[in-house]
Amino acid sequence: MDINSIMSAQVSQLQQTLQFSIMDKAMNIGAASTIEMLNDMPEQTAVHPYKGMTIDISI
């Protein structure tokens, strides 16, 4: 093997490692913001808490 192919393989491996690292960081940020958004949502009850619970099928 010549030095050029070794360097090319190492650069390729470094690029792949960086891509995985960036993707992992983006996923962590997305998950953290989703959890924060869900925690910030107010706990509200529905205006009609029983609406849709029973169906009248008589004709």
Backbone as XML, in Angstrom:
<?xml version="1.0"?>
<chain id="A" units="angstrom">
  <residue number="1" name="MET">
    <atom name="N" x="0.839" y="-1.179" z="0.000"/>
    <atom name="CA" x="0.000" y="0.000" z="0.000"/>
    <atom name="C" x="0.883" y="1.241" z="0.000"/>
  </residue>
  <residue number="2" name="ASP">
    <atom name="N" x="0.446" y="2.187" z="-0.754"/>
    <atom name="CA" x="1.190" y="3.435" z="-0.724"/>
    <atom name="C" x="0.559" y="4.411" z="0.274"/>
  </residue>
  <residue number="3" name="ILE">
    <atom name="N" x="1.297" y="5.436" z="0.571"/>
    <atom name="CA" x="0.868" y="6.397" z="1.595"/>
    <atom name="C" x="-0.417" y="7.101" z="1.179"/>
  </residue>
  <residue number="4" name="ASN">
    <atom name="N" x="-0.585" y="7.325" z="-0.099"/>
    <atom name="CA" x="-1.753" y="8.033" z="-0.593"/>
    <atom name="C" x="-3.042" y="7.262" z="-0.278"/>
  </residue>
  <residue number="5" name="SER">
    <atom name="N" x="-3.057" y="5.966" z="-0.480"/>
    <atom name="CA" x="-4.257" y="5.173" z="-0.208"/>
    <atom name="C" x="-4.515" y="5.061" z="1.295"/>
  </residue>
  <residue number="6" name="ILE">
    <atom name="N" x="-3.454" y="5.006" z="2.090"/>
    <atom name="CA" x="-3.609" y="4.961" z="3.551"/>
    <atom name="C" x="-4.228" y="6.259" z="4.047"/>
  </residue>
  <residue number="7" name="MET">
    <atom name="N" x="-3.724" y="7.392" z="3.548"/>
    <atom name="CA" x="-4.262" y="8.691" z="3.951"/>
    <atom name="C" x="-5.714" y="8.832" z="3.496"/>
  </residue>
  <residue number="8" name="SER">
    <atom name="N" x="-6.013" y="8.352" z="2.322"/>
    <atom name="CA" x="-7.378" y="8.425" z="1.809"/>
    <atom name="C" x="-8.324" y="7.609" z="2.684"/>
  </residue>
  <residue number="9" name="ALA">
    <atom name="N" x="-7.893" y="6.443" z="3.101"/>
    <atom name="CA" x="-8.719" y="5.601" z="3.966"/>
    <atom name="C" x="-8.925" y="6.262" z="5.322"/>
  </residue>
  <residue number="10" name="GLN">
    <atom name="N" x="-7.897" y="6.883" z="5.861"/>
    <atom name="CA" x="-8.018" y="7.552" z="7.153"/>
    <atom name="C" x="-8.932" y="8.771" z="7.071"/>
  </residue>
  <residue number="11" name="VAL">
    <atom name="N" x="-8.838" y="9.531" z="5.986"/>
    <atom name="CA" x="-9.714" y="10.692" z="5.806"/>
    <atom name="C" x="-11.156" y="10.234" z="5.676"/>
  </residue>
  <residue number="12" name="SER">
    <atom name="N" x="-11.386" y="9.164" z="4.949"/>
    <atom name="CA" x="-12.724" y="8.624" z="4.789"/>
    <atom name="C" x="-13.302" y="8.179" z="6.140"/>
  </residue>
  <residue number="13" name="GLN">
    <atom name="N" x="-12.493" y="7.511" z="6.941"/>
    <atom name="CA" x="-12.933" y="7.069" z="8.264"/>
    <atom name="C" x="-13.214" y="8.253" z="9.177"/>
  </residue>
  <residue number="14" name="LEU">
    <atom name="N" x="-12.391" y="9.295" z="9.098"/>
    <atom name="CA" x="-12.605" y="10.500" z="9.894"/>
    <atom name="C" x="-13.903" y="11.201" z="9.489"/>
  </residue>
  <residue number="15" name="GLN">
    <atom name="N" x="-14.184" y="11.277" z="8.190"/>
    <atom name="CA" x="-15.419" y="11.896" z="7.722"/>
    <atom name="C" x="-16.634" y="11.129" z="8.232"/>
  </residue>
  <residue number="16" name="GLN">
    <atom name="N" x="-16.573" y="9.813" z="8.190"/>
    <atom name="CA" x="-17.685" y="8.996" z="8.671"/>
    <atom name="C" x="-17.891" y="9.202" z="10.170"/>
  </residue>
  <residue number="17" name="THR">
    <atom name="N" x="-16.809" y="9.242" z="10.922"/>
    <atom name="CA" x="-16.909" y="9.464" z="12.369"/>
    <atom name="C" x="-17.518" y="10.821" z="12.670"/>
  </residue>
  <residue number="18" name="LEU">
    <atom name="N" x="-17.106" y="11.840" z="11.953"/>
    <atom name="CA" x="-17.661" y="13.181" z="12.157"/>
    <atom name="C" x="-19.139" y="13.241" z="11.792"/>
  </residue>
  <residue number="19" name="GLN">
    <atom name="N" x="-19.518" y="12.568" z="10.706"/>
    <atom name="CA" x="-20.927" y="12.548" z="10.310"/>
    <atom name="C" x="-21.786" y="11.892" z="11.385"/>
  </residue>
  <residue number="20" name="PHE">
    <atom name="N" x="-21.317" y="10.786" z="11.952"/>
    <atom name="CA" x="-22.062" y="10.117" z="13.016"/>
    <atom name="C" x="-22.143" y="10.994" z="14.262"/>
  </residue>
  <residue number="21" name="SER">
    <atom name="N" x="-21.058" y="11.689" z="14.564"/>
    <atom name="CA" x="-21.041" y="12.561" z="15.725"/>
    <atom name="C" x="-22.031" y="13.711" z="15.557"/>
  </residue>
  <residue number="22" name="ILE">
    <atom name="N" x="-22.052" y="14.319" z="14.384"/>
    <atom name="CA" x="-22.981" y="15.421" z="14.118"/>
    <atom name="C" x="-24.417" y="14.927" z="14.151"/>
  </residue>
  <residue number="23" name="MET">
    <atom name="N" x="-24.681" y="13.762" z="13.566"/>
    <atom name="CA" x="-26.027" y="13.202" z="13.573"/>
    <atom name="C" x="-26.478" y="12.886" z="15.000"/>
  </residue>
  <residue number="24" name="ASP">
    <atom name="N" x="-25.586" y="12.350" z="15.815"/>
    <atom name="CA" x="-25.924" y="12.032" z="17.201"/>
    <atom name="C" x="-26.246" y="13.298" z="17.984"/>
  </residue>
  <residue number="25" name="LYS">
    <atom name="N" x="-25.451" y="14.333" z="17.776"/>
    <atom name="CA" x="-25.687" y="15.605" z="18.471"/>
    <atom name="C" x="-27.024" y="16.207" z="18.039"/>
  </residue>
  <residue number="26" name="ALA">
    <atom name="N" x="-27.341" y="16.151" z="16.757"/>
    <atom name="CA" x="-28.607" y="16.692" z="16.256"/>
    <atom name="C" x="-29.793" y="15.915" z="16.834"/>
  </residue>
  <residue number="27" name="MET">
    <atom name="N" x="-29.655" y="14.604" z="16.934"/>
    <atom name="CA" x="-30.736" y="13.793" z="17.508"/>
    <atom name="C" x="-30.921" y="14.113" z="18.988"/>
  </residue>
  <residue number="28" name="ASN">
    <atom name="N" x="-29.827" y="14.309" z="19.707"/>
    <atom name="CA" x="-29.919" y="14.647" z="21.132"/>
    <atom name="C" x="-30.581" y="16.004" z="21.335"/>
  </residue>
  <residue number="29" name="ILE">
    <atom name="N" x="-30.235" y="16.975" z="20.490"/>
    <atom name="CA" x="-30.849" y="18.300" z="20.595"/>
    <atom name="C" x="-32.336" y="18.203" z="20.277"/>
  </residue>
  <residue number="30" name="GLY">
    <atom name="N" x="-32.688" y="17.427" z="19.259"/>
    <atom name="CA" x="-34.101" y="17.257" z="18.903"/>
    <atom name="C" x="-34.880" y="16.595" z="20.017"/>
  </residue>
  <residue number="31" name="ALA">
    <atom name="N" x="-34.304" y="15.580" z="20.629"/>
    <atom name="CA" x="-34.987" y="14.886" z="21.727"/>
    <atom name="C" x="-35.137" y="15.804" z="22.934"/>
  </residue>
  <residue number="32" name="ALA">
    <atom name="N" x="-34.111" y="16.564" z="23.225"/>
    <atom name="CA" x="-34.174" y="17.473" z="24.371"/>
    <atom name="C" x="-35.222" y="18.556" z="24.159"/>
  </residue>
  <residue number="33" name="SER">
    <atom name="N" x="-35.296" y="19.089" z="22.950"/>
    <atom name="CA" x="-36.290" y="20.132" z="22.694"/>
    <atom name="C" x="-37.704" y="19.555" z="22.704"/>
  </residue>
  <residue number="34" name="THR">
    <atom name="N" x="-37.867" y="18.316" z="22.265"/>
    <atom name="CA" x="-39.183" y="17.675" z="22.308"/>
    <atom name="C" x="-39.623" y="17.449" z="23.746"/>
  </residue>
  <residue number="35" name="ILE">
    <atom name="N" x="-38.718" y="16.977" z="24.582"/>
    <atom name="CA" x="-39.043" y="16.760" z="25.997"/>
    <atom name="C" x="-39.388" y="18.084" z="26.670"/>
  </residue>
  <residue number="36" name="GLU">
    <atom name="N" x="-38.630" y="19.129" z="26.353"/>
    <atom name="CA" x="-38.910" y="20.443" z="26.934"/>
    <atom name="C" x="-40.270" y="20.958" z="26.487"/>
  </residue>
  <residue number="37" name="MET">
    <atom name="N" x="-40.597" y="20.760" z="25.212"/>
    <atom name="CA" x="-41.885" y="21.206" z="24.697"/>
    <atom name="C" x="-43.029" y="20.447" z="25.372"/>
  </residue>
  <residue number="38" name="LEU">
    <atom name="N" x="-42.872" y="19.144" z="25.552"/>
    <atom name="CA" x="-43.919" y="18.352" z="26.202"/>
    <atom name="C" x="-44.077" y="18.738" z="27.673"/>
  </residue>
  <residue number="39" name="ASN">
    <atom name="N" x="-42.982" y="19.054" z="28.334"/>
    <atom name="CA" x="-43.066" y="19.477" z="29.736"/>
    <atom name="C" x="-43.707" y="20.854" z="29.882"/>
  </residue>
  <residue number="40" name="ASP">
    <atom name="N" x="-43.551" y="21.709" z="28.885"/>
    <atom name="CA" x="-44.119" y="23.049" z="28.942"/>
    <atom name="C" x="-45.600" y="23.092" z="28.585"/>
  </residue>
  <residue number="41" name="MET">
    <atom name="N" x="-46.119" y="22.025" z="28.014"/>
    <atom name="CA" x="-47.534" y="22.008" z="27.643"/>
    <atom name="C" x="-48.389" y="22.008" z="28.907"/>
  </residue>
  <residue number="42" name="PRO">
    <atom name="N" x="-49.421" y="22.836" z="28.911"/>
    <atom name="CA" x="-50.276" y="22.880" z="30.096"/>
    <atom name="C" x="-51.132" y="21.622" z="30.209"/>
  </residue>
  <residue number="43" name="GLU">
    <atom name="N" x="-51.388" y="21.225" z="31.436"/>
    <atom name="CA" x="-52.254" y="20.084" z="31.699"/>
    <atom name="C" x="-53.691" y="20.592" z="31.695"/>
  </residue>
  <residue number="44" name="GLN">
    <atom name="N" x="-54.407" y="20.364" z="30.612"/>
    <atom name="CA" x="-55.776" y="20.840" z="30.492"/>
    <atom name="C" x="-56.708" y="19.663" z="30.292"/>
  </residue>
  <residue number="45" name="THR">
    <atom name="N" x="-57.881" y="19.787" z="30.854"/>
    <atom name="CA" x="-58.902" y="18.778" z="30.606"/>
    <atom name="C" x="-59.751" y="19.236" z="29.434"/>
  </residue>
  <residue number="46" name="ALA">
    <atom name="N" x="-60.351" y="18.309" z="28.764"/>
    <atom name="CA" x="-61.185" y="18.631" z="27.615"/>
    <atom name="C" x="-62.455" y="19.332" z="28.067"/>
  </residue>
  <residue number="47" name="VAL">
    <atom name="N" x="-63.014" y="20.151" z="27.175"/>
    <atom name="CA" x="-64.254" y="20.851" z="27.479"/>
    <atom name="C" x="-65.378" y="19.838" z="27.669"/>
  </residue>
  <residue number="48" name="HIS">
    <atom name="N" x="-65.378" y="18.794" z="26.865"/>
    <atom name="CA" x="-66.368" y="17.721" z="26.963"/>
    <atom name="C" x="-65.627" y="16.416" z="27.248"/>
  </residue>
  <residue number="49" name="PRO">
    <atom name="N" x="-65.359" y="16.121" z="28.513"/>
    <atom name="CA" x="-64.519" y="14.954" z="28.813"/>
    <atom name="C" x="-65.176" y="13.622" z="28.453"/>
  </residue>
  <residue number="50" name="TYR">
    <atom name="N" x="-66.486" y="13.603" z="28.280"/>
    <atom name="CA" x="-67.155" y="12.338" z="27.966"/>
    <atom name="C" x="-67.582" y="12.265" z="26.506"/>
  </residue>
  <residue number="51" name="LYS">
    <atom name="N" x="-67.336" y="13.281" z="25.735"/>
    <atom name="CA" x="-67.744" y="13.299" z="24.336"/>
    <atom name="C" x="-66.957" y="12.228" z="23.566"/>
  </residue>
  <residue number="52" name="GLY">
    <atom name="N" x="-67.700" y="11.397" z="22.838"/>
    <atom name="CA" x="-67.072" y="10.358" z="22.045"/>
    <atom name="C" x="-66.854" y="9.059" z="22.792"/>
  </residue>
  <residue number="53" name="MET">
    <atom name="N" x="-67.269" y="8.979" z="24.043"/>
    <atom name="CA" x="-67.071" y="7.756" z="24.813"/>
    <atom name="C" x="-68.099" y="6.700" z="24.452"/>
  </residue>
  <residue number="54" name="THR">
    <atom name="N" x="-69.341" y="7.117" z="24.139"/>
    <atom name="CA" x="-70.388" y="6.163" z="23.774"/>
    <atom name="C" x="-70.940" y="6.543" z="22.416"/>
  </residue>
  <residue number="55" name="ILE">
    <atom name="N" x="-71.405" y="5.526" z="21.692"/>
    <atom name="CA" x="-71.977" y="5.730" z="20.362"/>
    <atom name="C" x="-73.412" y="5.224" z="20.380"/>
  </residue>
  <residue number="56" name="ASP">
    <atom name="N" x="-74.333" y="6.060" z="19.937"/>
    <atom name="CA" x="-75.759" y="5.680" z="19.848"/>
    <atom name="C" x="-75.997" y="5.060" z="18.477"/>
  </residue>
  <residue number="57" name="ILE">
    <atom name="N" x="-76.233" y="3.741" z="18.444"/>
    <atom name="CA" x="-76.413" y="3.053" z="17.162"/>
    <atom name="C" x="-77.888" y="2.744" z="16.862"/>
  </residue>
  <residue number="58" name="SER">
    <atom name="N" x="-78.794" y="3.262" z="17.706"/>
    <atom name="CA" x="-80.217" y="3.011" z="17.438"/>
    <atom name="C" x="-80.686" y="3.865" z="16.274"/>
  </residue>
  <residue number="59" name="ILE">
    <atom name="N" x="-81.565" y="3.280" z="15.475"/>
    <atom name="CA" x="-82.082" y="3.998" z="14.299"/>
    <atom name="C" x="-83.539" y="4.322" z="14.488"/>
  </residue>
</chain>
